[in-house]
């Protein structure tokens, strides 16, 4: 019997009990029906607006508004750029960039999760190996000591 008793960390025990997958965005949406609908609608709109095709359409719409902005009494080029072009076109481009960054982040998170699972598994195996080694070596040492002559 080993004098050492392994006490696993509480989080390790919880992870072993609940071998869940990493948390995804859909997992954190409140389960209330109105919240689920609002989240679904927000994701659909973001998916539609967050495409380069949408950015191209917005650029065309903005360019259609350029001639009236340049006419006397129009808003002017600076105001058109700030209020129309940047808001319409950059909105979609920024969302596309954020979607790409989020996908990369999700992949890194998934890899980190898999690494943590592997490390947890290896640590458990190390504990088993050490326990087995302790039992075997301690028994062998006791046996060897018993064979030694007294004194």
FENGIMO-V481478 format. One record per residue. RES is the residue in one letter. PHI is phi in whole degrees, -180 to 180 (none if undefined). Layout:
BEGIN
RES PHI
RES PHI
END
This chain:
BEGIN
X none
X -79
X -73
X -96
X -120
X -75
X -116
X -65
X -64
X -57
X -67
X -62
X -63
X -64
X -64
X -67
X -74
X -120
X -78
X -85
X -87
X -60
X -71
X -108
X -56
X -63
X -73
X -95
X -73
X -55
X -80
X -63
X -57
X -66
X -67
X -63
X -64
X -61
X -65
X -60
X -63
X -61
X -67
X -62
X -65
X -62
X -62
X -74
X -75
X -87
X -128
X -67
X -63
X -65
X -61
X -65
X -62
X -63
X -64
X -64
X -59
X -64
X -68
X -64
X -82
X -69
X -57
X -63
X -68
X -86
X -68
X -57
X 86
X -77
X -72
X 93
X -66
X -64
X -64
X -63
X -62
X -70
X -91
X -112
X -63
X -62
X -68
X -73
X -80
X -67
X -54
X -66
X -65
X -63
X -63
X -60
X -62
X -66
X -63
X -66
X -64
X -65
X -64
X -64
X -63
X -61
X -67
X -63
X -63
X -62
X -64
X -62
X -62
X -64
X -62
X -64
X -62
X -65
X -63
X -60
X -62
X -64
X -63
X -64
X -64
X -63
X -61
X -63
X -63
X -63
X -62
X -63
X -63
X -59
X -62
X -68
X -69
X -64
X -63
X -65
X -65
X -61
X -65
X -66
X -65
X -66
X -82
X -71
X -69
X -65
X 93
END
